[in-house]
């Protein structure tokens, strides 16, 4: 995947990838709202989730996998505390 991420940055640049991530998140939001109202099926949401997942992978790579993993672990710890679950 790293080669793919490098290629996208080389072709379109960081700013374009930030904008693409925002666009994909917006499309997922719209798909979820439409799904709740019965305007689209589950596959439409899954397709948008796939797009967002790919962009999250790229952003994670761009910002640093280790840093993102640490932030996720911190968020999971907070969630466990809110739910009174063991760490």
GIGIWO-V542269 format. One record per backbone hydrogen bond with DSSP energy under -0.5 kcal/mol. CO is the residue of the C=O (numbers start at 1). NH is the residue of the N-H. If there is no record, write none. Layout:
BEGIN
co: {CO CO}
nh: {NH NH}
END
This chain:
BEGIN
co: {1 2 3 4 5 6 7 8 8 9 13 14 15 16 17 18 19 20 21 22 23 24 25 26 27 28 29 30 31 32 33 34 34 35 41 41 42 43 44 45 46 47 48 49 50 51 52 53 54 55 56 57 58 59 60 64 65 66 67 68 69 70 71 72 73 74 75 76 77 78 79 80 81}
nh: {5 6 7 8 9 10 11 12 13 13 17 18 19 20 21 22 23 24 25 26 27 28 29 30 31 32 33 34 35 36 37 39 40 38 44 45 46 47 48 49 50 51 52 53 54 55 56 57 58 59 60 61 62 63 64 68 69 70 71 72 73 74 75 76 77 78 79 80 81 82 83 85 84}
END
